[in-house]
Amino acid sequence: MTATPSTNQILTSAIETYRRYAGQPTLSDIESCRQDTNDDILHLTPYFSTMDLVKLEDLTYTRSFTYSLKNRHLLFTSNVTPINKNIVRRLASPDGKYLALVTKETKGEQELQYVQIWHDEHLVFGYEVNDAKVSPHGKILPKNDYGSFFEWSPDSRRLAFTAEEKRKPLKSYFTAEKLDEAGEPASLYRENWGEQMETFETSVVCVFDLDTKQVKLIENQPKDLYFGQCTWTTNSDELIFVAFHLQPYRLGLIYCENRSSTLFHCNWRQNEWKQLTEFDQICRLFPRHLPKTDHQFVYLQSDNNRAHKQCQRLILFNTQTKQEKILIDRIDNVEYTNINASPFTAEWDTQFKGLYLPLVLRCYSSDGRYLLIRSVSGSRNVLYVYDFTEQKLISIDSPLGVNTSVNGLAIFGHYIAVNIVDCRTPYRLYIFDLKTLNKTEKDKNGWQLIAQHEFREEEKNRIEWSLDRFFPDSENIPVESIYVHIGDAQAKRPLMVLVHGGPNSIVPLDYYIGVVAYVSLGYDVLIVNYRGSIGFGQKSIDKLLGNVSKTDVQDCHEAIRRCLDYTEPSRPVILIGGSHAGVIIGRLIGEYPNEYAVAVLRNPVMDLLHTYMTSDIPDWALAQTVNGDFDFETGRNRFSDTSFVTYLIERSSIRLLDQVKTPVLFQLGKKDRRVPYSVGLRYYECLKAKNIPTKLYVYDSNHALSEVPSASDCFVNTVLFIDEHLKLSA
């Protein structure tokens, strides 16, 4: 594209707009929250994230807040404390007195790791991971919800963590002084857990004992299993683990909460391992031991029924009897009223629609009565607590009403740290006092605002959003879409439609840099959560199984038509999405070649057969196309089933390529293991051969394209590509 004054203006505007909104801080987690002994003063230290577009990197930092509970007044706010990029792990102990750090440092071609234990301002213990005299393990694994843990015991005296198995140096056969020193050849293939988990090859479980200042590798660990999650029991000698099979080979694990897993009990001092459950058609994740009750823990359970994300059950497990009790069951069907509402007149409903999100690390109140539960209800994040005394689920409703999402961070004592967000507010840090739940009427005084970040009042009030809900095929399974726009806009603005991947995921009401930036640049944004999305009960998830490129395509097309009819039918429509959204968008521009002005695809699934053969999750293609199970013995070798192969081709977006007229922008990651970039590359080549306007950008990134250099470049190139083909700057 030749640069002109108008395109330079668009470029400058895109850069400055993205810089503005990417620089807004978001609240990502909380490190500590402690109360003074008289319960009058609260000290909180949250983690915040933002982008540095000079260094092109993510920034994480902490700030400390001191809050008077008695006077409901913020007493002190510290300056930012940046978190060093070389920190691999960082965790404060439950009593707040200790801080465990794992840092990395590059010396020559070697990356070294150092472990430090701090008490107040004193370094009480430290060692280098490569020091064989102290360290029985290899590199400590980075944070990952499924493949690693780093967890203090409740008494703050021990730290359990996962690390790589110690290996001999990889020497050449021809340079080793002794043949038994050769180690494994560097070229030997080592299995890992796929997309974004390539470094997770082996795991050994270790415990650091603060009393003895020693690191112990727990012996007798079953070699055919991978231990990826843990929780301490009330006995500081014992832990509960989640284990995954390593044989016959591994499929991708991240975002796949349908992998068969089992639970183990371990006494780390005696090196005793006891399997608590069988490897069956159940996925067990996120165990959390009850703080005041021996031999009992909760975990989240889902069936291995093909969909990668499902509605879950909350299970109470007794380690002595091995008995399980369902505390919260799976929600299959959600009943709705007013299913014939006009476009964008739907109200945010508050009914419970099931469990879908992980349990946080600090999830219990100090008395053990309440368990913090985050979930999704339709297109909104919601918060609950489970009351063990009353044996019931209690909704913790936003003090700002249902037009916000409520994200629970942790429980400290009897206070929940909460982040309340919406489309125009990066964060609002609240605390909620659980003691107010005992009152007969809900008390909004239980909520106290600690800090918030909002835009200027005049800018904030211009951004509006509304909800649409409709029911295709006369079924009681909804499609929801969020329409984000400028309230007082006079001119006709292009409609940008965001289609999520997954497909068993959700784009809830939240603050998104891209959405706010696109709205600021002159677009209205429609976010579509089609059938198959989480947050609407298991029946909605199951609806898409075997119906890929049918119901999802139908849902998105109808959601777009409803929005256009509600606003301005003649305005141009831009489609944006990645991963599974490639199936949907590719079919939309093939089936309706004259209705969509531009398509932007990020690591898209354009060819289901190609994806089945090359993805780290071939079971996804089987589940979504024919609602079939993956069999390791058959694996990807199903070519003798010609009807299956034919069906994959028939349902692929590339099947309709001859009908496509829409200009298409591709953004692909070279390191993508989920949808290898060759899938999008082949489609791009076919478009070029047909002289369809197209452009391809390739990044040194993975499936998410979430690193700052990739994400920022994708945004600007998207704006330029749209302007080139819609001539918005003319």
TORMIVEX-311933 format. One record per residue (C-alpha): x, y, z. Coordinates in pm, whole numbers, always signed. Example, Ala and Ser with C-alpha at 12.3 -4.5 7.8 and 13.67 -1.06 7.14 Angstrom:
% TORMIVEX-311933
[[+1230; -450; +780]]
[[+1367; -106; +714]]
END
This chain:
% TORMIVEX-311933
[[+0; +0; +0]]
[[+145; +333; -106]]
[[+162; +586; +178]]
[[-52; +897; +128]]
[[-129; +1187; +361]]
[[-463; +1026; +447]]
[[-312; +682; +520]]
[[-37; +843; +726]]
[[-309; +1014; +926]]
[[-485; +682; +981]]
[[-153; +522; +1081]]
[[-73; +797; +1330]]
[[-424; +784; +1475]]
[[-408; +403; +1513]]
[[-71; +417; +1688]]
[[-168; +693; +1929]]
[[-507; +540; +2007]]
[[-358; +202; +2083]]
[[-82; +363; +2289]]
[[-343; +543; +2499]]
[[-560; +244; +2580]]
[[-284; -17; +2604]]
[[-119; +204; +2864]]
[[-419; +183; +3098]]
[[-351; -42; +3400]]
[[-560; -353; +3454]]
[[-588; -546; +3780]]
[[-461; -901; +3729]]
[[-421; -1058; +4075]]
[[-352; -983; +4439]]
[[-40; -1080; +4633]]
[[-143; -1009; +4990]]
[[-417; -862; +5205]]
[[-381; -846; +5581]]
[[-574; -688; +5865]]
[[-444; -524; +6180]]
[[-528; -716; +6495]]
[[-816; -485; +6583]]
[[-963; -528; +6231]]
[[-963; -152; +6171]]
[[-691; -126; +5906]]
[[-652; -329; +5587]]
[[-328; -354; +5388]]
[[-364; -473; +5026]]
[[-99; -536; +4759]]
[[-253; -613; +4416]]
[[-76; -692; +4089]]
[[-141; -463; +3793]]
[[-53; -506; +3427]]
[[+6; -262; +3144]]
[[+206; -238; +2820]]
[[+536; -65; +2751]]
[[+518; +24; +2381]]
[[+875; +158; +2384]]
[[+1034; -167; +2499]]
[[+743; -362; +2345]]
[[+683; -573; +2652]]
[[+423; -641; +2918]]
[[+476; -470; +3251]]
[[+360; -609; +3585]]
[[+382; -407; +3902]]
[[+243; -392; +4253]]
[[+98; -105; +4452]]
[[+16; -108; +4822]]
[[-304; +36; +4967]]
[[-376; +105; +5333]]
[[-747; +139; +5403]]
[[-940; +235; +5716]]
[[-1235; +0; +5756]]
[[-1372; +205; +6043]]
[[-1375; +537; +5855]]
[[-1417; +380; +5507]]
[[-1128; +591; +5384]]
[[-807; +522; +5187]]
[[-516; +624; +5410]]
[[-216; +551; +5190]]
[[-129; +451; +4833]]
[[+227; +356; +4744]]
[[+407; +424; +4420]]
[[+443; +140; +4171]]
[[+695; -139; +4229]]
[[+778; -301; +3893]]
[[+815; -679; +3887]]
[[+1146; -777; +3730]]
[[+1108; -964; +3399]]
[[+1361; -1220; +3522]]
[[+1130; -1341; +3798]]
[[+1005; -1692; +3714]]
[[+802; -1739; +4033]]
[[+694; -1510; +4318]]
[[+463; -1602; +4605]]
[[+400; -1454; +4948]]
[[+336; -1698; +5233]]
[[-13; -1719; +5388]]
[[+101; -1538; +5705]]
[[+256; -1261; +5491]]
[[+598; -1297; +5658]]
[[+784; -1478; +5381]]
[[+833; -1428; +5010]]
[[+956; -1705; +4778]]
[[+1129; -1595; +4457]]
[[+1268; -1783; +4160]]
[[+1476; -1568; +3925]]
[[+1662; -1642; +3603]]
[[+1986; -1505; +3464]]
[[+2167; -1572; +3137]]
[[+2540; -1633; +3149]]
[[+2687; -1699; +2807]]
[[+2461; -1957; +2643]]
[[+2335; -2094; +2973]]
[[+2024; -1984; +3160]]
[[+2064; -2015; +3536]]
[[+1793; -2010; +3801]]
[[+1819; -1892; +4161]]
[[+1579; -1959; +4447]]
[[+1543; -1709; +4731]]
[[+1338; -1711; +5051]]
[[+1293; -1371; +5210]]
[[+1173; -1287; +5561]]
[[+1088; -919; +5594]]
[[+1401; -758; +5444]]
[[+1632; -1051; +5516]]
[[+1735; -1320; +5267]]
[[+1709; -1628; +5488]]
[[+1788; -1893; +5226]]
[[+1899; -1916; +4865]]
[[+2054; -2155; +4619]]
[[+2139; -2197; +4253]]
[[+1930; -2463; +4081]]
[[+2240; -2608; +3913]]
[[+2418; -2655; +4248]]
[[+2409; -3034; +4288]]
[[+2501; -3009; +4658]]
[[+2174; -2831; +4739]]
[[+1938; -2880; +4446]]
[[+1796; -3224; +4360]]
[[+1598; -3085; +4065]]
[[+1633; -2906; +3733]]
[[+1476; -2574; +3636]]
[[+1164; -2476; +3828]]
[[+867; -2467; +3593]]
[[+698; -2133; +3516]]
[[+340; -2056; +3614]]
[[+75; -2260; +3435]]
[[-273; -2353; +3553]]
[[-243; -2713; +3436]]
[[+125; -2810; +3432]]
[[+296; -2663; +3738]]
[[+246; -2540; +4094]]
[[+433; -2331; +4351]]
[[+248; -2335; +4679]]
[[+317; -2254; +5044]]
[[+181; -2482; +5315]]
[[-91; -2327; +5535]]
[[+156; -2286; +5825]]
[[+399; -2095; +5595]]
[[+685; -2335; +5679]]
[[+709; -2538; +5358]]
[[+692; -2473; +4986]]
[[+589; -2737; +4730]]
[[+679; -2689; +4363]]
[[+731; -2864; +4031]]
[[+1059; -2862; +3843]]
[[+1226; -3034; +3553]]
[[+1400; -3361; +3622]]
[[+1775; -3319; +3662]]
[[+1958; -3429; +3347]]
[[+2313; -3502; +3255]]
[[+2475; -3235; +3038]]
[[+2406; -3297; +2670]]
[[+2752; -3379; +2541]]
[[+2851; -3518; +2203]]
[[+2936; -3885; +2175]]
[[+3273; -3778; +2037]]
[[+3371; -3520; +2299]]
[[+3263; -3707; +2614]]
[[+3561; -3833; +2814]]
[[+3358; -4133; +2924]]
[[+3069; -4288; +2737]]
[[+2849; -4288; +3047]]
[[+2889; -3907; +3059]]
[[+2734; -3855; +2719]]
[[+2381; -3807; +2851]]
[[+2089; -3794; +2610]]
[[+2161; -3652; +2263]]
[[+2030; -3300; +2213]]
[[+1849; -3420; +1902]]
[[+1636; -3674; +2093]]
[[+1267; -3579; +2075]]
[[+1109; -3507; +2412]]
[[+734; -3496; +2438]]
[[+565; -3195; +2592]]
[[+213; -3064; +2647]]
[[+185; -2875; +2320]]
[[+65; -2520; +2261]]
[[+224; -2270; +2504]]
[[+356; -2564; +2711]]
[[+660; -2671; +2508]]
[[+889; -2636; +2813]]
[[+672; -2874; +3017]]
[[+844; -3203; +2935]]
[[+913; -3368; +3272]]
[[+804; -3277; +3623]]
[[+936; -3380; +3962]]
[[+776; -3265; +4286]]
[[+995; -3101; +4549]]
[[+942; -2950; +4893]]
[[+1150; -2677; +5055]]
[[+1149; -2708; +5435]]
[[+1202; -2376; +5610]]
[[+1284; -2551; +5940]]
[[+1574; -2755; +5803]]
[[+1669; -2518; +5517]]
[[+1672; -2817; +5281]]
[[+1513; -2901; +4946]]
[[+1375; -3252; +4916]]
[[+1277; -3432; +4597]]
[[+984; -3658; +4680]]
[[+1093; -4008; +4588]]
[[+889; -4294; +4441]]
[[+695; -4059; +4212]]
[[+519; -4274; +3946]]
[[+720; -4231; +3626]]
[[+428; -4278; +3387]]
[[+238; -3980; +3528]]
[[+272; -3603; +3518]]
[[+177; -3410; +3833]]
[[+48; -3066; +3745]]
[[-167; -2937; +4035]]
[[-158; -2968; +4413]]
[[-305; -2858; +4743]]
[[-168; -2893; +5097]]
[[-377; -3079; +5355]]
[[-422; -2974; +5718]]
[[-121; -3199; +5791]]
[[+192; -3018; +5668]]
[[+348; -3353; +5575]]
[[+78; -3433; +5321]]
[[-38; -3307; +4983]]
[[-307; -3385; +4727]]
[[-203; -3397; +4358]]
[[-370; -3405; +4016]]
[[-196; -3640; +3773]]
[[-220; -3687; +3396]]
[[-118; -3989; +3187]]
[[+200; -3963; +2979]]
[[+131; -4271; +2767]]
[[+91; -4357; +2489]]
[[+162; -3993; +2397]]
[[+40; -3649; +2494]]
[[-222; -3422; +2345]]
[[-229; -3047; +2403]]
[[-330; -2958; +2758]]
[[-377; -2582; +2785]]
[[-747; -2481; +2765]]
[[-840; -2852; +2748]]
[[-1033; -2936; +3064]]
[[-1155; -3271; +2933]]
[[-836; -3474; +2980]]
[[-869; -3781; +3202]]
[[-694; -3718; +3534]]
[[-664; -3881; +3874]]
[[-606; -3771; +4233]]
[[-314; -3875; +4454]]
[[-240; -3842; +4824]]
[[+127; -3805; +4916]]
[[+325; -3801; +5241]]
[[+637; -3617; +5130]]
[[+846; -3702; +5436]]
[[+791; -4076; +5397]]
[[+786; -4069; +5012]]
[[+449; -4244; +5013]]
[[+210; -4206; +4718]]
[[-148; -4331; +4727]]
[[-383; -4313; +4429]]
[[-729; -4193; +4537]]
[[-927; -4230; +4212]]
[[-909; -4427; +3890]]
[[-824; -4302; +3544]]
[[-1177; -4301; +3407]]
[[-1394; -4075; +3192]]
[[-1360; -3791; +3441]]
[[-1143; -3479; +3445]]
[[-1051; -3365; +3797]]
[[-893; -3024; +3843]]
[[-813; -2749; +4096]]
[[-818; -2936; +4430]]
[[-842; -2713; +4738]]
[[-822; -2868; +5086]]
[[-1062; -2747; +5353]]
[[-864; -2532; +5598]]
[[-1038; -2643; +5919]]
[[-1139; -3001; +5835]]
[[-903; -3297; +5816]]
[[-913; -3542; +5524]]
[[-1147; -3336; +5303]]
[[-1094; -3127; +4994]]
[[-1301; -2993; +4707]]
[[-1224; -3006; +4335]]
[[-1390; -2930; +4002]]
[[-1511; -3227; +3799]]
[[-1624; -3258; +3439]]
[[-1696; -3548; +3204]]
[[-1465; -3642; +2919]]
[[-1742; -3581; +2671]]
[[-1541; -3434; +2381]]
[[-1593; -3061; +2439]]
[[-1272; -2905; +2573]]
[[-1451; -2683; +2823]]
[[-1767; -2787; +3004]]
[[-2002; -2708; +3286]]
[[-1841; -2850; +3600]]
[[-1943; -3003; +3932]]
[[-1804; -2900; +4269]]
[[-1708; -3220; +4451]]
[[-1624; -3277; +4819]]
[[-1379; -3567; +4855]]
[[-1295; -3760; +5174]]
[[-942; -3905; +5161]]
[[-1012; -4165; +5434]]
[[-1329; -4314; +5288]]
[[-1266; -4208; +4924]]
[[-1630; -4101; +4918]]
[[-1739; -3813; +4696]]
[[-2027; -3575; +4749]]
[[-2164; -3335; +4488]]
[[-2189; -2990; +4647]]
[[-2291; -2812; +4325]]
[[-2410; -3018; +4032]]
[[-2370; -2950; +3663]]
[[-2639; -2733; +3506]]
[[-2764; -2895; +3188]]
[[-3060; -2677; +3094]]
[[-3118; -2311; +3167]]
[[-3476; -2192; +3146]]
[[-3549; -1848; +3002]]
[[-3858; -1632; +2981]]
[[-3934; -1365; +2721]]
[[-3760; -1556; +2444]]
[[-3909; -1334; +2173]]
[[-3758; -1003; +2284]]
[[-3681; -736; +2026]]
[[-3314; -681; +1936]]
[[-3102; -528; +2214]]
[[-3379; -507; +2468]]
[[-3257; -806; +2673]]
[[-3178; -761; +3039]]
[[-2874; -911; +3214]]
[[-3029; -1199; +3404]]
[[-2892; -1325; +3735]]
[[-2986; -1692; +3745]]
[[-2714; -1948; +3818]]
[[-2600; -2119; +3498]]
[[-2323; -2348; +3625]]
[[-1952; -2355; +3710]]
[[-1693; -2282; +3441]]
[[-1387; -2113; +3593]]
[[-1093; -2240; +3806]]
[[-1089; -2212; +4183]]
[[-849; -1941; +4296]]
[[-556; -2028; +4525]]
[[-679; -1835; +4829]]
[[-1041; -1945; +4815]]
[[-1144; -2006; +5179]]
[[-1249; -1767; +5453]]
[[-1032; -1794; +5764]]
[[-1308; -1975; +5958]]
[[-1347; -2228; +5675]]
[[-1715; -2150; +5630]]
[[-1706; -1993; +5283]]
[[-1552; -2105; +4954]]
[[-1497; -1843; +4683]]
[[-1638; -1946; +4345]]
[[-1597; -1753; +4020]]
[[-1811; -1836; +3721]]
[[-1980; -1714; +3405]]
[[-2349; -1638; +3369]]
[[-2433; -1572; +3007]]
[[-2202; -1300; +2878]]
[[-2097; -1182; +3223]]
[[-1848; -1290; +3491]]
[[-2016; -1348; +3826]]
[[-1914; -1431; +4182]]
[[-2049; -1671; +4445]]
[[-1952; -1823; +4776]]
[[-2044; -2170; +4889]]
[[-2160; -2173; +5252]]
[[-2054; -2503; +5415]]
[[-2267; -2431; +5722]]
[[-2590; -2373; +5532]]
[[-2480; -2598; +5244]]
[[-2589; -2352; +4978]]
[[-2454; -2126; +4706]]
[[-2479; -1751; +4767]]
[[-2450; -1491; +4492]]
[[-2220; -1194; +4564]]
[[-2391; -930; +4351]]
[[-2213; -624; +4220]]
[[-2291; -304; +4413]]
[[-2299; -131; +4072]]
[[-2574; -352; +3931]]
[[-2590; -625; +3665]]
[[-2432; -410; +3391]]
[[-2085; -506; +3520]]
[[-1872; -820; +3555]]
[[-1753; -931; +3899]]
[[-1412; -1101; +3919]]
[[-1316; -1257; +4252]]
[[-943; -1243; +4328]]
[[-899; -1403; +4673]]
[[-1035; -1430; +5026]]
[[-829; -1291; +5314]]
[[-980; -1350; +5657]]
[[-1347; -1259; +5608]]
[[-1287; -1017; +5318]]
[[-1308; -1095; +4946]]
[[-1084; -891; +4715]]
[[-1289; -821; +4402]]
[[-1230; -652; +4065]]
[[-1547; -505; +3910]]
[[-1517; -412; +3543]]
[[-1711; -311; +3237]]
[[-1639; -202; +2880]]
[[-1498; +137; +2981]]
[[-1343; +69; +3323]]
[[-1007; -114; +3341]]
[[-1047; -192; +3711]]
[[-1231; -119; +4033]]
[[-1073; -279; +4339]]
[[-1336; -354; +4601]]
[[-1346; -557; +4918]]
[[-1657; -738; +5036]]
[[-1712; -827; +5401]]
[[-1847; -1182; +5434]]
[[-1983; -1103; +5780]]
[[-2262; -901; +5616]]
[[-2400; -1224; +5466]]
[[-2534; -1317; +5809]]
[[-2771; -1020; +5806]]
[[-3132; -1082; +5712]]
[[-3120; -834; +5424]]
[[-2834; -788; +5181]]
[[-2621; -500; +5304]]
[[-2449; -290; +5041]]
[[-2229; -154; +5316]]
[[-2048; -486; +5288]]
[[-1883; -339; +4980]]
[[-1597; -91; +5013]]
[[-1418; +68; +4718]]
[[-1039; +74; +4759]]
[[-924; +213; +4423]]
[[-1041; +246; +4065]]
[[-918; +360; +3725]]
[[-1162; +531; +3493]]
[[-1137; +754; +3188]]
[[-1227; +1117; +3189]]
[[-1598; +1168; +3257]]
[[-1675; +1316; +2914]]
[[-1500; +1028; +2735]]
[[-1638; +759; +2963]]
[[-1999; +863; +2919]]
[[-1980; +835; +2541]]
[[-1906; +460; +2545]]
[[-2223; +255; +2581]]
[[-2314; -111; +2549]]
[[-2630; -316; +2532]]
[[-2720; -684; +2525]]
[[-2908; -886; +2264]]
[[-3042; -1236; +2328]]
[[-3228; -1455; +2082]]
[[-3319; -1823; +2048]]
[[-3251; -1990; +1711]]
[[-3441; -2297; +1591]]
[[-3715; -2237; +1851]]
[[-3493; -2396; +2116]]
[[-3437; -2271; +2470]]
[[-3063; -2220; +2403]]
[[-2971; -1855; +2355]]
[[-2722; -1661; +2150]]
[[-2603; -1342; +2320]]
[[-2418; -1048; +2172]]
[[-2281; -730; +2329]]
[[-2303; -413; +2120]]
[[-2039; -154; +2218]]
[[-2076; +187; +2057]]
[[-2064; +564; +2095]]
[[-2387; +695; +2242]]
[[-2407; +1025; +2056]]
[[-2262; +921; +1719]]
[[-2429; +1093; +1424]]
[[-2243; +947; +1126]]
[[-2278; +593; +995]]
[[-1997; +390; +1150]]
[[-1866; +54; +1022]]
[[-1969; -246; +1232]]
[[-1679; -459; +1354]]
[[-1787; -810; +1460]]
[[-1565; -1002; +1704]]
[[-1609; -1381; +1685]]
[[-1436; -1582; +1957]]
[[-1243; -1905; +1913]]
[[-1259; -2210; +2132]]
[[-1537; -2274; +2050]]
[[-1616; -2362; +2413]]
[[-1514; -2025; +2552]]
[[-1676; -1685; +2603]]
[[-1610; -1313; +2557]]
[[-1777; -1168; +2866]]
[[-1851; -809; +2954]]
[[-1507; -667; +3037]]
[[-1249; -404; +2950]]
[[-1070; -494; +2626]]
[[-796; -273; +2483]]
[[-889; -357; +2124]]
[[-1261; -294; +2170]]
[[-1219; +48; +2332]]
[[-953; +146; +2077]]
[[-1166; +40; +1778]]
[[-1465; +233; +1915]]
[[-1244; +538; +1963]]
[[-1125; +511; +1602]]
[[-1477; +521; +1460]]
[[-1610; +165; +1466]]
[[-1898; +10; +1654]]
[[-1822; -336; +1792]]
[[-2046; -643; +1816]]
[[-1924; -933; +2033]]
[[-2107; -1259; +1955]]
[[-2134; -1553; +2196]]
[[-2288; -1827; +1982]]
[[-2426; -2167; +2085]]
[[-2132; -2373; +2205]]
[[-2005; -2090; +2427]]
[[-1972; -2154; +2800]]
[[-2196; -1977; +3050]]
[[-2531; -2105; +2921]]
[[-2546; -2458; +3062]]
[[-2410; -2788; +2929]]
[[-2685; -2819; +2669]]
[[-2551; -2511; +2489]]
[[-2198; -2657; +2482]]
[[-2325; -2992; +2352]]
[[-2531; -2821; +2081]]
[[-2222; -2749; +1872]]
[[-2076; -3100; +1893]]
[[-2112; -3250; +1546]]
[[-2248; -2922; +1411]]
[[-1933; -2724; +1334]]
[[-1976; -2462; +1060]]
[[-2354; -2502; +1089]]
[[-2512; -2369; +1407]]
[[-2215; -2142; +1491]]
[[-2224; -1983; +1144]]
[[-2602; -1948; +1155]]
[[-2588; -1788; +1500]]
[[-2326; -1528; +1405]]
[[-2500; -1436; +1079]]
[[-2832; -1387; +1256]]
[[-2670; -1185; +1538]]
[[-2517; -954; +1279]]
[[-2845; -914; +1089]]
[[-3028; -828; +1411]]
[[-2770; -563; +1495]]
[[-2785; -411; +1147]]
[[-3165; -403; +1152]]
[[-3154; -241; +1496]]
[[-2903; +26; +1386]]
[[-2814; +93; +1021]]
[[-2861; -192; +768]]
[[-2641; -43; +498]]
[[-2318; +8; +691]]
[[-2012; -207; +610]]
[[-1942; -512; +828]]
[[-1591; -626; +925]]
[[-1535; -976; +1065]]
[[-1250; -1040; +1310]]
[[-1159; -1362; +1486]]
[[-909; -1641; +1533]]
[[-880; -2016; +1585]]
[[-1230; -2171; +1565]]
[[-1357; -1832; +1443]]
[[-1175; -1914; +1118]]
[[-1434; -2186; +1058]]
[[-1716; -1938; +1115]]
[[-1576; -1637; +931]]
[[-1452; -1846; +640]]
[[-1801; -1990; +596]]
[[-1966; -1648; +632]]
[[-1759; -1489; +354]]
[[-1814; -1801; +141]]
[[-2188; -1838; +196]]
[[-2262; -1463; +192]]
[[-1995; -1321; -42]]
[[-2167; -985; -90]]
[[-2249; -907; +272]]
[[-1912; -873; +443]]
[[-1667; -598; +356]]
[[-1343; -721; +520]]
[[-1228; -1028; +714]]
[[-935; -1039; +959]]
[[-821; -1388; +1060]]
[[-569; -1480; +1329]]
[[-433; -1835; +1328]]
[[-763; -1954; +1179]]
[[-899; -2305; +1122]]
[[-968; -2289; +747]]
[[-919; -2659; +673]]
[[-1053; -2914; +923]]
[[-867; -3208; +769]]
[[-535; -3021; +777]]
[[-602; -2919; +1139]]
[[-693; -3275; +1238]]
[[-362; -3399; +1099]]
[[-133; -3129; +1241]]
[[-287; -2975; +1556]]
[[-182; -3071; +1908]]
[[-555; -3135; +1976]]
[[-679; -3365; +1696]]
[[-963; -3470; +1929]]
[[-1110; -3120; +1881]]
[[-1171; -3186; +1510]]
[[-1341; -3518; +1585]]
[[-1565; -3372; +1854]]
[[-1682; -3066; +1665]]
[[-1734; -3231; +1326]]
[[-1876; -3578; +1391]]
[[-1918; -3571; +1772]]
[[-1669; -3856; +1794]]
[[-1415; -3970; +2053]]
[[-1040; -3965; +1995]]
[[-876; -4305; +2013]]
[[-499; -4309; +2071]]
[[-452; -4636; +1885]]
[[-628; -4505; +1576]]
[[-496; -4155; +1638]]
[[-489; -3948; +1322]]
[[-496; -4254; +1098]]
[[-860; -4254; +991]]
[[-809; -4223; +618]]
[[-970; -4560; +555]]
[[-1295; -4397; +671]]
[[-1361; -4206; +350]]
[[-1693; -4068; +474]]
[[-1514; -3906; +767]]
[[-1247; -3752; +546]]
[[-1510; -3629; +303]]
[[-1712; -3474; +583]]
[[-1411; -3284; +721]]
[[-1349; -3137; +377]]
[[-1718; -3060; +327]]
[[-1743; -2862; +652]]
[[-1415; -2671; +601]]
[[-1410; -2303; +511]]
[[-1167; -2370; +229]]
[[-1443; -2572; +61]]
[[-1619; -2243; -28]]
[[-1309; -2057; -143]]
[[-1431; -2020; -503]]
[[-1723; -1808; -380]]
[[-1515; -1565; -172]]
[[-1492; -1199; -278]]
[[-1409; -1039; +57]]
[[-1059; -898; +118]]
[[-889; -1110; +386]]
[[-606; -1019; +624]]
[[-412; -1305; +786]]
[[-209; -1281; +1108]]
[[-27; -1605; +1184]]
[[+210; -1727; +1457]]
[[+508; -1938; +1348]]
[[+513; -2120; +1684]]
[[+143; -2207; +1683]]
[[+94; -2571; +1784]]
[[-286; -2553; +1808]]
[[-354; -2438; +1453]]
[[-18; -2460; +1273]]
[[+39; -2156; +1058]]
[[+53; -2370; +743]]
[[-329; -2399; +774]]
[[-377; -2026; +718]]
[[-87; -2005; +475]]
[[-246; -2252; +231]]
[[-572; -2054; +229]]
[[-381; -1730; +173]]
[[-204; -1883; -127]]
[[-536; -1993; -275]]
[[-677; -1640; -240]]
[[-371; -1494; -410]]
[[-411; -1735; -700]]
[[-770; -1612; -743]]
[[-666; -1245; -721]]
[[-875; -1191; -410]]
[[-727; -897; -212]]
[[-529; -1049; +76]]
[[-230; -983; +295]]
[[-34; -1202; +536]]
[[+168; -1109; +845]]
[[+371; -1379; +1022]]
[[+487; -1339; +1383]]
[[+740; -1521; +1598]]
[[+455; -1611; +1832]]
[[+216; -1885; +1935]]
[[-157; -1938; +1892]]
[[-259; -1646; +2113]]
[[-50; -1376; +1938]]
[[-67; -1202; +2276]]
[[+290; -1077; +2319]]
[[+313; -699; +2300]]
[[+511; -685; +1971]]
[[+259; -917; +1802]]
[[-62; -778; +1954]]
[[+26; -413; +1891]]
[[+139; -480; +1535]]
[[-177; -683; +1465]]
[[-394; -394; +1580]]
[[-226; -131; +1360]]
[[-212; -357; +1054]]
[[-580; -440; +1100]]
[[-674; -72; +1097]]
[[-459; -7; +789]]
[[-601; -306; +599]]
[[-959; -203; +675]]
[[-891; +155; +568]]
[[-728; +34; +246]]
[[-1039; -158; +143]]
[[-1313; +60; +289]]
[[-1143; +390; +199]]
[[-1242; +536; +536]]
[[-971; +801; +520]]
[[-1086; +934; +183]]
END
